Amino acid sequence: VRGSDDPVVAKAVTVLVEEVEKRSATKLSEAKELPKGEASAIVAVLAKDLAKLNGKPADGLSIPDKPEAYAIWHSGANNAQIWIAGHDARGVMFGVGHLLRKLEMRPGKVILPTPLRYAGAPVDRIRGQQLGYRNANNTWDAWDEKQFDRHIRELVIFGNNAIELIPDFDASPKESPVMKMTATQMNEKLCHIIHSYGMDVWAWHALKGDVSEPKLAESELARSREVFKQLPVLDALFIPGGDPGDTLPKYLMPFMEKLAGVLHEVHPNCELWVSTQGFEDEDSEFFFNYLATEKPKWFTGVIFGPWAKMDLKEIRKHTPKEFRVRTYPDITHTVRCQYPVPRWDRVFAHTLGREPANPRPIAQAHIHNGELADSEGFVTYSDGVNDDVNKIVWSMVGWDPKADVTEILKDYGR
Protein backbone atom coordinates (compact mmCIF):
# COMPACT_ATOMS: atom_id res chain seq x y z
CA VAL A 1 0.00 0.00 0.00
CA ARG A 2 1.24 3.46 -0.89
CA GLY A 3 -0.67 6.64 -0.15
CA SER A 4 -2.34 5.00 2.84
CA ASP A 5 -2.00 8.19 4.87
CA ASP A 6 -5.01 9.21 2.79
CA PRO A 7 -8.05 7.85 4.69
CA VAL A 8 -9.91 6.87 1.51
CA VAL A 9 -6.91 4.90 0.17
CA ALA A 10 -6.66 3.19 3.54
CA LYS A 11 -10.39 2.42 3.41
CA ALA A 12 -10.01 0.97 -0.10
CA VAL A 13 -7.40 -1.47 1.20
CA THR A 14 -9.65 -2.36 4.13
CA VAL A 15 -12.48 -3.09 1.68
CA LEU A 16 -10.22 -5.37 -0.36
CA VAL A 17 -8.93 -7.28 2.67
CA GLU A 18 -12.35 -7.68 4.29
CA GLU A 19 -14.24 -8.68 1.15
CA VAL A 20 -11.65 -11.30 0.18
CA GLU A 21 -11.61 -12.72 3.72
CA LYS A 22 -15.42 -12.76 3.94
CA ARG A 23 -15.76 -14.93 0.84
CA SER A 24 -12.60 -17.06 0.96
CA ALA A 25 -11.50 -17.14 4.63
CA THR A 26 -8.14 -15.92 3.29
CA LYS A 27 -6.75 -12.80 4.96
CA LEU A 28 -4.40 -10.70 2.89
CA SER A 29 -1.49 -9.20 4.80
CA GLU A 30 -0.57 -5.55 4.37
CA ALA A 31 2.89 -4.12 3.70
CA LYS A 32 4.42 -0.79 2.74
CA GLU A 33 7.00 -2.29 0.37
CA LEU A 34 6.93 -4.81 -2.47
CA PRO A 35 7.80 -8.39 -1.43
CA LYS A 36 11.19 -9.78 -2.37
CA GLY A 37 11.54 -12.15 -5.29
CA GLU A 38 8.57 -13.41 -7.26
CA ALA A 39 5.96 -13.40 -4.51
CA SER A 40 2.39 -12.62 -5.48
CA ALA A 41 1.16 -9.17 -4.50
CA ILE A 42 -1.68 -6.74 -5.05
CA VAL A 43 -0.28 -3.21 -5.16
CA ALA A 44 -2.63 -0.34 -4.29
CA VAL A 45 -1.03 3.02 -4.96
CA LEU A 46 -1.72 6.63 -5.83
CA ALA A 47 -0.38 7.44 -9.29
CA LYS A 48 1.95 10.09 -7.83
CA ASP A 49 3.65 7.37 -5.75
CA LEU A 50 4.19 4.86 -8.58
CA ALA A 51 7.78 5.95 -9.18
CA LYS A 52 8.70 5.25 -5.55
CA LEU A 53 7.94 1.58 -6.21
CA ASN A 54 9.59 1.63 -9.65
CA GLY A 55 6.18 0.90 -11.08
CA LYS A 56 4.68 1.98 -14.36
CA PRO A 57 1.52 0.98 -16.24
CA ALA A 58 1.74 -1.89 -18.69
CA ASP A 59 2.65 -0.99 -22.28
CA GLY A 60 -0.10 1.00 -23.92
CA LEU A 61 -1.82 1.95 -20.65
CA SER A 62 -1.84 5.38 -19.08
CA ILE A 63 -3.80 6.70 -16.12
CA PRO A 64 -6.09 9.50 -17.35
CA ASP A 65 -5.48 12.87 -15.73
CA LYS A 66 -9.09 13.02 -14.58
CA PRO A 67 -10.87 12.72 -11.23
CA GLU A 68 -11.59 9.15 -10.12
CA ALA A 69 -9.49 7.61 -12.92
CA TYR A 70 -7.46 4.48 -12.33
CA ALA A 71 -5.48 1.78 -14.12
CA ILE A 72 -5.17 -1.91 -13.28
CA TRP A 73 -2.59 -4.28 -14.79
CA HIS A 74 -0.25 -7.24 -14.15
CA SER A 75 3.53 -7.40 -13.90
CA GLY A 76 6.30 -9.74 -12.75
CA ALA A 77 6.97 -13.38 -13.50
CA ASN A 78 3.77 -15.23 -14.39
CA ASN A 79 1.90 -11.94 -13.96
CA ALA A 80 2.09 -12.52 -10.21
CA GLN A 81 1.62 -8.89 -9.26
CA ILE A 82 -1.62 -6.94 -9.77
CA TRP A 83 -1.23 -3.16 -9.75
CA ILE A 84 -4.06 -0.75 -8.96
CA ALA A 85 -3.05 2.89 -9.45
CA GLY A 86 -5.51 5.70 -8.88
CA HIS A 87 -5.28 9.26 -10.18
CA ASP A 88 -6.69 10.18 -6.76
CA ALA A 89 -7.93 8.37 -3.67
CA ARG A 90 -11.32 7.65 -5.20
CA GLY A 91 -9.51 6.15 -8.19
CA VAL A 92 -7.81 3.65 -5.86
CA MET A 93 -11.21 2.81 -4.32
CA PHE A 94 -12.80 2.21 -7.73
CA GLY A 95 -9.79 0.19 -8.89
CA VAL A 96 -10.21 -2.06 -5.86
CA GLY A 97 -13.88 -2.40 -6.81
CA HIS A 98 -12.88 -3.45 -10.33
CA LEU A 99 -10.67 -6.23 -8.96
CA LEU A 100 -13.32 -7.46 -6.53
CA ARG A 101 -15.91 -7.63 -9.32
CA LYS A 102 -13.65 -9.94 -11.35
CA LEU A 103 -12.34 -12.24 -8.61
CA GLU A 104 -13.88 -15.65 -8.05
CA MET A 105 -13.75 -16.35 -4.32
CA ARG A 106 -14.65 -19.49 -2.42
CA PRO A 107 -13.37 -21.08 0.80
CA GLY A 108 -9.61 -21.45 0.54
CA LYS A 109 -9.36 -20.04 -2.98
CA VAL A 110 -9.08 -16.63 -4.59
CA ILE A 111 -8.98 -16.89 -8.37
CA LEU A 112 -8.62 -14.28 -11.09
CA PRO A 113 -9.79 -16.19 -14.18
CA THR A 114 -8.33 -13.78 -16.74
CA PRO A 115 -5.63 -11.09 -16.62
CA LEU A 116 -6.78 -7.51 -16.05
CA ARG A 117 -5.73 -4.63 -18.26
CA TYR A 118 -7.72 -1.42 -17.98
CA ALA A 119 -7.25 2.33 -17.70
CA GLY A 120 -10.10 4.80 -17.68
CA ALA A 121 -12.20 7.47 -16.01
CA PRO A 122 -15.97 7.76 -15.54
CA VAL A 123 -18.16 9.44 -18.15
CA ASP A 124 -20.78 10.63 -15.64
CA ARG A 125 -19.49 13.08 -13.06
CA ILE A 126 -22.31 12.16 -10.61
CA ARG A 127 -23.25 8.50 -10.04
CA GLY A 128 -25.47 8.12 -7.01
CA GLN A 129 -28.42 6.44 -5.33
CA GLN A 130 -31.01 7.83 -2.93
CA LEU A 131 -31.22 5.79 0.30
CA GLY A 132 -33.93 7.36 2.43
CA TYR A 133 -34.27 6.15 6.03
CA ARG A 134 -38.00 6.81 6.37
CA ASN A 135 -41.33 5.05 6.75
CA ALA A 136 -42.24 5.51 3.06
CA ASN A 137 -39.79 2.95 1.66
CA ASN A 138 -40.05 -0.83 1.52
CA THR A 139 -36.74 -1.79 3.13
CA TRP A 140 -34.39 0.62 4.84
CA ASP A 141 -36.39 1.61 7.90
CA ALA A 142 -35.78 -1.93 9.21
CA TRP A 143 -31.98 -1.69 8.82
CA ASP A 144 -29.23 -0.87 11.29
CA GLU A 145 -26.07 1.04 10.41
CA LYS A 146 -24.12 -2.18 9.66
CA GLN A 147 -26.60 -3.15 6.96
CA PHE A 148 -26.37 0.33 5.45
CA ASP A 149 -22.58 0.14 5.53
CA ARG A 150 -22.71 -3.18 3.66
CA HIS A 151 -25.08 -1.80 1.02
CA ILE A 152 -23.10 1.42 0.55
CA ARG A 153 -19.85 -0.54 0.27
CA GLU A 154 -21.30 -2.74 -2.45
CA LEU A 155 -22.47 0.33 -4.35
CA VAL A 156 -18.93 1.77 -4.13
CA ILE A 157 -17.56 -1.49 -5.53
CA PHE A 158 -19.78 -0.89 -8.58
CA GLY A 159 -18.60 2.69 -9.08
CA ASN A 160 -21.02 4.88 -7.09
CA ASN A 161 -19.65 8.19 -5.85
CA ALA A 162 -22.73 9.69 -4.13
CA ILE A 163 -25.51 8.76 -1.71
CA GLU A 164 -28.56 10.97 -1.21
CA LEU A 165 -30.23 11.01 2.22
CA ILE A 166 -33.72 12.21 3.17
CA PRO A 167 -33.21 14.04 6.46
CA ASP A 168 -35.80 15.97 8.44
CA PHE A 169 -35.94 17.82 11.71
CA ASP A 170 -38.45 15.94 13.81
CA ALA A 171 -38.37 15.76 17.58
CA SER A 172 -40.93 12.93 17.60
CA PRO A 173 -39.88 9.32 18.27
CA LYS A 174 -39.16 6.74 15.56
CA GLU A 175 -41.64 7.16 12.71
CA SER A 176 -41.71 3.46 11.81
CA PRO A 177 -42.26 0.50 14.17
CA VAL A 178 -39.28 -1.36 12.70
CA MET A 179 -36.76 1.49 13.01
CA LYS A 180 -33.73 0.76 15.17
CA MET A 181 -33.25 4.47 15.91
CA THR A 182 -34.65 7.86 14.92
CA ALA A 183 -34.07 9.19 11.43
CA THR A 184 -31.91 11.97 12.86
CA GLN A 185 -29.64 9.46 14.61
CA MET A 186 -29.35 7.24 11.56
CA ASN A 187 -28.65 10.08 9.13
CA GLU A 188 -25.80 11.30 11.32
CA LYS A 189 -24.26 7.80 11.21
CA LEU A 190 -24.83 7.53 7.46
CA CYS A 191 -22.99 10.79 6.81
CA HIS A 192 -19.89 9.34 8.46
CA ILE A 193 -20.23 6.00 6.63
CA ILE A 194 -20.67 7.62 3.21
CA HIS A 195 -17.81 10.05 3.80
CA SER A 196 -15.48 7.23 4.91
CA TYR A 197 -15.70 5.70 1.42
CA GLY A 198 -14.85 9.04 -0.19
CA MET A 199 -18.38 9.48 -1.54
CA ASP A 200 -20.39 12.70 -1.70
CA VAL A 201 -23.27 13.18 0.73
CA TRP A 202 -26.41 14.59 -0.87
CA ALA A 203 -29.68 15.45 0.88
CA TRP A 204 -33.20 15.61 -0.56
CA HIS A 205 -34.97 18.36 1.38
CA ALA A 206 -38.65 19.07 0.64
CA LEU A 207 -40.29 22.28 1.84
CA LYS A 208 -43.35 21.90 4.08
CA GLY A 209 -45.86 24.00 2.16
CA ASP A 210 -46.10 27.26 0.21
CA VAL A 211 -43.26 29.51 1.35
CA SER A 212 -44.81 32.56 -0.34
CA GLU A 213 -46.57 32.93 3.03
CA PRO A 214 -44.10 34.95 5.18
CA LYS A 215 -44.66 33.14 8.49
CA LEU A 216 -44.23 29.73 6.86
CA ALA A 217 -41.13 30.96 5.08
CA GLU A 218 -39.54 31.97 8.37
CA SER A 219 -40.44 28.66 10.02
CA GLU A 220 -39.03 26.75 7.04
CA LEU A 221 -35.73 28.61 7.27
CA ALA A 222 -35.54 27.77 10.98
CA ARG A 223 -36.45 24.12 10.39
CA SER A 224 -33.95 23.83 7.57
CA ARG A 225 -31.18 25.27 9.71
CA GLU A 226 -31.77 22.52 12.28
CA VAL A 227 -31.75 19.84 9.55
CA PHE A 228 -28.44 21.12 8.17
CA LYS A 229 -26.89 21.25 11.64
CA GLN A 230 -27.77 17.61 12.25
CA LEU A 231 -25.77 16.47 9.20
CA PRO A 232 -22.04 16.39 9.97
CA VAL A 233 -21.22 16.21 6.24
CA LEU A 234 -23.21 17.71 3.36
CA ASP A 235 -21.83 18.20 -0.15
CA ALA A 236 -25.02 18.94 -2.11
CA LEU A 237 -28.64 19.82 -1.34
CA PHE A 238 -31.61 18.95 -3.60
CA ILE A 239 -34.80 20.99 -3.22
CA PRO A 240 -37.70 19.47 -5.21
CA GLY A 241 -39.77 22.07 -7.06
CA GLY A 242 -42.63 19.58 -6.91
CA ASP A 243 -43.50 16.04 -5.72
CA PRO A 244 -43.76 17.50 -3.14
CA GLY A 245 -43.60 21.24 -3.63
CA ASP A 246 -46.32 23.88 -3.42
CA THR A 247 -44.50 27.14 -4.13
CA LEU A 248 -44.57 28.88 -7.49
CA PRO A 249 -41.06 29.60 -8.82
CA LYS A 250 -41.59 33.37 -8.61
CA TYR A 251 -41.75 32.95 -4.82
CA LEU A 252 -39.55 29.87 -4.54
CA MET A 253 -36.38 31.33 -6.06
CA PRO A 254 -36.16 34.44 -3.80
CA PHE A 255 -36.77 32.10 -0.86
CA MET A 256 -34.01 29.82 -2.12
CA GLU A 257 -31.55 32.70 -1.95
CA LYS A 258 -32.37 33.07 1.76
CA LEU A 259 -32.16 29.30 2.21
CA ALA A 260 -28.73 29.30 0.57
CA GLY A 261 -27.53 31.77 3.20
CA VAL A 262 -28.74 29.48 5.98
CA LEU A 263 -27.21 26.43 4.30
CA HIS A 264 -23.82 28.07 3.85
CA GLU A 265 -23.70 29.18 7.47
CA VAL A 266 -23.57 25.48 8.36
CA HIS A 267 -21.97 23.91 5.26
CA PRO A 268 -20.06 26.68 3.45
CA ASN A 269 -19.16 24.65 0.34
CA CYS A 270 -22.45 22.83 -0.15
CA GLU A 271 -24.00 22.87 -3.62
CA LEU A 272 -27.67 23.82 -4.07
CA TRP A 273 -29.85 22.22 -6.75
CA VAL A 274 -33.56 22.61 -7.65
CA SER A 275 -35.79 20.29 -9.69
CA THR A 276 -38.47 21.39 -12.15
CA GLN A 277 -40.91 18.67 -11.09
CA GLY A 278 -44.50 19.80 -11.55
CA PHE A 279 -43.64 23.17 -13.15
CA GLU A 280 -46.25 24.34 -15.67
CA ASP A 281 -45.22 26.28 -18.77
CA GLU A 282 -45.41 29.69 -17.10
CA ASP A 283 -43.49 28.37 -14.08
CA SER A 284 -40.69 27.07 -16.29
CA GLU A 285 -40.57 30.37 -18.18
CA PHE A 286 -40.08 32.32 -14.96
CA PHE A 287 -37.57 29.82 -13.57
CA PHE A 288 -35.25 29.82 -16.58
CA ASN A 289 -35.56 33.59 -17.07
CA TYR A 290 -34.57 34.03 -13.43
CA LEU A 291 -31.44 31.91 -13.94
CA ALA A 292 -30.54 33.79 -17.12
CA THR A 293 -31.06 37.31 -15.76
CA GLU A 294 -30.17 36.99 -12.06
CA LYS A 295 -27.32 34.47 -12.55
CA PRO A 296 -27.47 33.55 -8.85
CA LYS A 297 -24.05 32.73 -7.41
CA TRP A 298 -25.61 30.46 -4.80
CA PHE A 299 -27.27 28.20 -7.39
CA THR A 300 -25.52 25.07 -8.70
CA GLY A 301 -27.84 23.27 -11.08
CA VAL A 302 -31.17 21.97 -12.32
CA ILE A 303 -32.53 18.46 -11.68
CA PHE A 304 -34.78 16.59 -14.12
CA GLY A 305 -37.05 14.13 -12.30
CA PRO A 306 -40.46 12.44 -12.31
CA TRP A 307 -43.45 14.61 -13.19
CA ALA A 308 -41.34 17.21 -14.97
CA LYS A 309 -43.47 18.70 -17.77
CA MET A 310 -40.41 19.70 -19.83
CA ASP A 311 -38.12 16.94 -21.12
CA LEU A 312 -34.43 16.76 -20.32
CA LYS A 313 -33.22 18.06 -23.68
CA GLU A 314 -35.39 21.16 -23.31
CA ILE A 315 -34.18 21.67 -19.74
CA ARG A 316 -30.54 21.56 -20.83
CA LYS A 317 -31.34 23.95 -23.72
CA HIS A 318 -32.99 26.52 -21.43
CA THR A 319 -30.50 26.24 -18.56
CA PRO A 320 -27.68 28.81 -18.85
CA LYS A 321 -24.35 27.10 -19.50
CA GLU A 322 -22.83 28.16 -16.19
CA PHE A 323 -25.33 25.94 -14.38
CA ARG A 324 -25.21 22.17 -14.31
CA VAL A 325 -27.94 19.59 -15.03
CA ARG A 326 -28.45 16.28 -13.23
CA THR A 327 -31.16 13.62 -13.48
CA TYR A 328 -33.31 11.98 -10.80
CA PRO A 329 -34.48 8.80 -12.56
CA ASP A 330 -37.18 6.66 -10.95
CA ILE A 331 -35.71 3.13 -11.09
CA THR A 332 -38.00 1.68 -8.43
CA HIS A 333 -41.54 1.85 -9.88
CA THR A 334 -43.10 -0.14 -12.72
CA VAL A 335 -46.48 1.54 -13.41
CA ARG A 336 -47.89 5.09 -13.01
CA CYS A 337 -44.35 6.40 -13.01
CA GLN A 338 -41.60 8.08 -15.01
CA TYR A 339 -40.48 4.95 -16.88
CA PRO A 340 -43.32 2.39 -16.80
CA VAL A 341 -42.71 -1.16 -18.02
CA PRO A 342 -43.92 -1.10 -21.63
CA ARG A 343 -46.56 -3.59 -22.76
CA TRP A 344 -46.60 -5.26 -19.34
CA ASP A 345 -49.11 -8.05 -18.83
CA ARG A 346 -52.17 -6.51 -17.16
CA VAL A 347 -52.33 -9.34 -14.61
CA PHE A 348 -48.86 -8.46 -13.30
CA ALA A 349 -49.51 -4.73 -13.49
CA HIS A 350 -52.63 -5.07 -11.32
CA THR A 351 -51.36 -7.68 -8.85
CA LEU A 352 -47.70 -6.74 -8.38
CA GLY A 353 -48.31 -3.00 -8.32
CA ARG A 354 -45.64 -0.30 -8.38
CA GLU A 355 -42.76 -1.80 -6.36
CA PRO A 356 -42.18 -5.47 -7.08
CA ALA A 357 -38.71 -6.88 -7.60
CA ASN A 358 -38.08 -5.26 -10.97
CA PRO A 359 -34.72 -6.00 -12.60
CA ARG A 360 -34.77 -4.26 -16.00
CA PRO A 361 -31.09 -4.27 -17.04
CA ILE A 362 -31.46 -3.63 -20.78
CA ALA A 363 -34.14 -1.00 -20.26
CA GLN A 364 -32.20 0.84 -17.54
CA ALA A 365 -29.03 1.01 -19.65
CA HIS A 366 -31.12 2.29 -22.56
CA ILE A 367 -32.74 4.99 -20.40
CA HIS A 368 -29.39 6.12 -19.01
CA ASN A 369 -27.72 6.29 -22.41
CA GLY A 370 -30.65 8.17 -23.94
CA GLU A 371 -30.16 10.93 -21.36
CA LEU A 372 -26.38 10.95 -21.43
CA ALA A 373 -25.82 13.92 -23.75
CA ASP A 374 -27.86 16.37 -21.69
CA SER A 375 -26.83 15.51 -18.13
CA GLU A 376 -23.62 15.18 -16.17
CA GLY A 377 -24.94 12.34 -14.07
CA PHE A 378 -27.69 11.08 -11.83
CA VAL A 379 -28.83 10.19 -8.36
CA THR A 380 -31.56 7.60 -8.75
CA TYR A 381 -34.89 7.59 -6.94
CA SER A 382 -35.25 4.31 -5.07
CA ASP A 383 -37.52 3.14 -2.29
CA GLY A 384 -35.80 -0.09 -1.31
CA VAL A 385 -33.90 -3.14 -2.53
CA ASN A 386 -36.47 -4.24 -5.11
CA ASP A 387 -34.46 -2.34 -7.73
CA ASP A 388 -30.92 -3.35 -6.71
CA VAL A 389 -30.05 -4.73 -10.15
CA ASN A 390 -31.15 -1.41 -11.65
CA LYS A 391 -28.90 0.47 -9.21
CA ILE A 392 -25.92 -1.58 -10.34
CA VAL A 393 -26.67 -1.13 -14.04
CA TRP A 394 -26.98 2.66 -13.66
CA SER A 395 -23.73 2.77 -11.69
CA MET A 396 -21.77 0.82 -14.27
CA VAL A 397 -23.12 2.47 -17.42
CA GLY A 398 -22.60 5.77 -15.62
CA TRP A 399 -18.91 4.89 -15.62
CA ASP A 400 -18.94 3.49 -19.17
CA PRO A 401 -22.08 3.89 -21.29
CA LYS A 402 -20.71 1.24 -23.69
CA ALA A 403 -20.39 -1.37 -20.96
CA ASP A 404 -21.81 -4.78 -21.86
CA VAL A 405 -24.92 -5.32 -19.73
CA THR A 406 -24.39 -9.10 -19.63
CA GLU A 407 -20.89 -8.56 -18.20
CA ILE A 408 -22.32 -6.16 -15.60
CA LEU A 409 -24.74 -8.87 -14.49
CA LYS A 410 -21.95 -11.48 -14.35
CA ASP A 411 -19.98 -9.13 -12.10
CA TYR A 412 -23.07 -8.65 -9.95
CA GLY A 413 -23.49 -12.41 -9.68
CA ARG A 414 -19.91 -12.79 -8.49
SVG drawing of the C-alpha trace seen along z (x, -y; Angstrom):
<svg xmlns="http://www.w3.org/2000/svg" viewBox="-55 -40 69 64">
<polyline fill="none" stroke="black" stroke-width="0.4" points="0.0,0.0 1.2,-3.5 -0.7,-6.6 -2.3,-5.0 -2.0,-8.2 -5.0,-9.2 -8.0,-7.9 -9.9,-6.9 -6.9,-4.9 -6.7,-3.2 -10.4,-2.4 -10.0,-1.0 -7.4,1.5 -9.7,2.4 -12.5,3.1 -10.2,5.4 -8.9,7.3 -12.3,7.7 -14.2,8.7 -11.7,11.3 -11.6,12.7 -15.4,12.8 -15.8,14.9 -12.6,17.1 -11.5,17.1 -8.1,15.9 -6.8,12.8 -4.4,10.7 -1.5,9.2 -0.6,5.5 2.9,4.1 4.4,0.8 7.0,2.3 6.9,4.8 7.8,8.4 11.2,9.8 11.5,12.1 8.6,13.4 6.0,13.4 2.4,12.6 1.2,9.2 -1.7,6.7 -0.3,3.2 -2.6,0.3 -1.0,-3.0 -1.7,-6.6 -0.4,-7.4 1.9,-10.1 3.7,-7.4 4.2,-4.9 7.8,-6.0 8.7,-5.2 7.9,-1.6 9.6,-1.6 6.2,-0.9 4.7,-2.0 1.5,-1.0 1.7,1.9 2.6,1.0 -0.1,-1.0 -1.8,-2.0 -1.8,-5.4 -3.8,-6.7 -6.1,-9.5 -5.5,-12.9 -9.1,-13.0 -10.9,-12.7 -11.6,-9.1 -9.5,-7.6 -7.5,-4.5 -5.5,-1.8 -5.2,1.9 -2.6,4.3 -0.3,7.2 3.5,7.4 6.3,9.7 7.0,13.4 3.8,15.2 1.9,11.9 2.1,12.5 1.6,8.9 -1.6,6.9 -1.2,3.2 -4.1,0.8 -3.1,-2.9 -5.5,-5.7 -5.3,-9.3 -6.7,-10.2 -7.9,-8.4 -11.3,-7.6 -9.5,-6.1 -7.8,-3.7 -11.2,-2.8 -12.8,-2.2 -9.8,-0.2 -10.2,2.1 -13.9,2.4 -12.9,3.5 -10.7,6.2 -13.3,7.5 -15.9,7.6 -13.6,9.9 -12.3,12.2 -13.9,15.7 -13.7,16.3 -14.6,19.5 -13.4,21.1 -9.6,21.5 -9.4,20.0 -9.1,16.6 -9.0,16.9 -8.6,14.3 -9.8,16.2 -8.3,13.8 -5.6,11.1 -6.8,7.5 -5.7,4.6 -7.7,1.4 -7.3,-2.3 -10.1,-4.8 -12.2,-7.5 -16.0,-7.8 -18.2,-9.4 -20.8,-10.6 -19.5,-13.1 -22.3,-12.2 -23.2,-8.5 -25.5,-8.1 -28.4,-6.4 -31.0,-7.8 -31.2,-5.8 -33.9,-7.4 -34.3,-6.1 -38.0,-6.8 -41.3,-5.0 -42.2,-5.5 -39.8,-2.9 -40.1,0.8 -36.7,1.8 -34.4,-0.6 -36.4,-1.6 -35.8,1.9 -32.0,1.7 -29.2,0.9 -26.1,-1.0 -24.1,2.2 -26.6,3.2 -26.4,-0.3 -22.6,-0.1 -22.7,3.2 -25.1,1.8 -23.1,-1.4 -19.8,0.5 -21.3,2.7 -22.5,-0.3 -18.9,-1.8 -17.6,1.5 -19.8,0.9 -18.6,-2.7 -21.0,-4.9 -19.7,-8.2 -22.7,-9.7 -25.5,-8.8 -28.6,-11.0 -30.2,-11.0 -33.7,-12.2 -33.2,-14.0 -35.8,-16.0 -35.9,-17.8 -38.5,-15.9 -38.4,-15.8 -40.9,-12.9 -39.9,-9.3 -39.2,-6.7 -41.6,-7.2 -41.7,-3.5 -42.3,-0.5 -39.3,1.4 -36.8,-1.5 -33.7,-0.8 -33.3,-4.5 -34.6,-7.9 -34.1,-9.2 -31.9,-12.0 -29.6,-9.5 -29.3,-7.2 -28.6,-10.1 -25.8,-11.3 -24.3,-7.8 -24.8,-7.5 -23.0,-10.8 -19.9,-9.3 -20.2,-6.0 -20.7,-7.6 -17.8,-10.1 -15.5,-7.2 -15.7,-5.7 -14.8,-9.0 -18.4,-9.5 -20.4,-12.7 -23.3,-13.2 -26.4,-14.6 -29.7,-15.4 -33.2,-15.6 -35.0,-18.4 -38.7,-19.1 -40.3,-22.3 -43.4,-21.9 -45.9,-24.0 -46.1,-27.3 -43.3,-29.5 -44.8,-32.6 -46.6,-32.9 -44.1,-34.9 -44.7,-33.1 -44.2,-29.7 -41.1,-31.0 -39.5,-32.0 -40.4,-28.7 -39.0,-26.8 -35.7,-28.6 -35.5,-27.8 -36.5,-24.1 -33.9,-23.8 -31.2,-25.3 -31.8,-22.5 -31.7,-19.8 -28.4,-21.1 -26.9,-21.3 -27.8,-17.6 -25.8,-16.5 -22.0,-16.4 -21.2,-16.2 -23.2,-17.7 -21.8,-18.2 -25.0,-18.9 -28.6,-19.8 -31.6,-19.0 -34.8,-21.0 -37.7,-19.5 -39.8,-22.1 -42.6,-19.6 -43.5,-16.0 -43.8,-17.5 -43.6,-21.2 -46.3,-23.9 -44.5,-27.1 -44.6,-28.9 -41.1,-29.6 -41.6,-33.4 -41.8,-32.9 -39.6,-29.9 -36.4,-31.3 -36.2,-34.4 -36.8,-32.1 -34.0,-29.8 -31.6,-32.7 -32.4,-33.1 -32.2,-29.3 -28.7,-29.3 -27.5,-31.8 -28.7,-29.5 -27.2,-26.4 -23.8,-28.1 -23.7,-29.2 -23.6,-25.5 -22.0,-23.9 -20.1,-26.7 -19.2,-24.7 -22.4,-22.8 -24.0,-22.9 -27.7,-23.8 -29.8,-22.2 -33.6,-22.6 -35.8,-20.3 -38.5,-21.4 -40.9,-18.7 -44.5,-19.8 -43.6,-23.2 -46.3,-24.3 -45.2,-26.3 -45.4,-29.7 -43.5,-28.4 -40.7,-27.1 -40.6,-30.4 -40.1,-32.3 -37.6,-29.8 -35.2,-29.8 -35.6,-33.6 -34.6,-34.0 -31.4,-31.9 -30.5,-33.8 -31.1,-37.3 -30.2,-37.0 -27.3,-34.5 -27.5,-33.5 -24.0,-32.7 -25.6,-30.5 -27.3,-28.2 -25.5,-25.1 -27.8,-23.3 -31.2,-22.0 -32.5,-18.5 -34.8,-16.6 -37.1,-14.1 -40.5,-12.4 -43.5,-14.6 -41.3,-17.2 -43.5,-18.7 -40.4,-19.7 -38.1,-16.9 -34.4,-16.8 -33.2,-18.1 -35.4,-21.2 -34.2,-21.7 -30.5,-21.6 -31.3,-23.9 -33.0,-26.5 -30.5,-26.2 -27.7,-28.8 -24.4,-27.1 -22.8,-28.2 -25.3,-25.9 -25.2,-22.2 -27.9,-19.6 -28.5,-16.3 -31.2,-13.6 -33.3,-12.0 -34.5,-8.8 -37.2,-6.7 -35.7,-3.1 -38.0,-1.7 -41.5,-1.8 -43.1,0.1 -46.5,-1.5 -47.9,-5.1 -44.4,-6.4 -41.6,-8.1 -40.5,-4.9 -43.3,-2.4 -42.7,1.2 -43.9,1.1 -46.6,3.6 -46.6,5.3 -49.1,8.1 -52.2,6.5 -52.3,9.3 -48.9,8.5 -49.5,4.7 -52.6,5.1 -51.4,7.7 -47.7,6.7 -48.3,3.0 -45.6,0.3 -42.8,1.8 -42.2,5.5 -38.7,6.9 -38.1,5.3 -34.7,6.0 -34.8,4.3 -31.1,4.3 -31.5,3.6 -34.1,1.0 -32.2,-0.8 -29.0,-1.0 -31.1,-2.3 -32.7,-5.0 -29.4,-6.1 -27.7,-6.3 -30.6,-8.2 -30.2,-10.9 -26.4,-10.9 -25.8,-13.9 -27.9,-16.4 -26.8,-15.5 -23.6,-15.2 -24.9,-12.3 -27.7,-11.1 -28.8,-10.2 -31.6,-7.6 -34.9,-7.6 -35.2,-4.3 -37.5,-3.1 -35.8,0.1 -33.9,3.1 -36.5,4.2 -34.5,2.3 -30.9,3.4 -30.0,4.7 -31.2,1.4 -28.9,-0.5 -25.9,1.6 -26.7,1.1 -27.0,-2.7 -23.7,-2.8 -21.8,-0.8 -23.1,-2.5 -22.6,-5.8 -18.9,-4.9 -18.9,-3.5 -22.1,-3.9 -20.7,-1.2 -20.4,1.4 -21.8,4.8 -24.9,5.3 -24.4,9.1 -20.9,8.6 -22.3,6.2 -24.7,8.9 -21.9,11.5 -20.0,9.1 -23.1,8.7 -23.5,12.4 -19.9,12.8"/>
</svg>
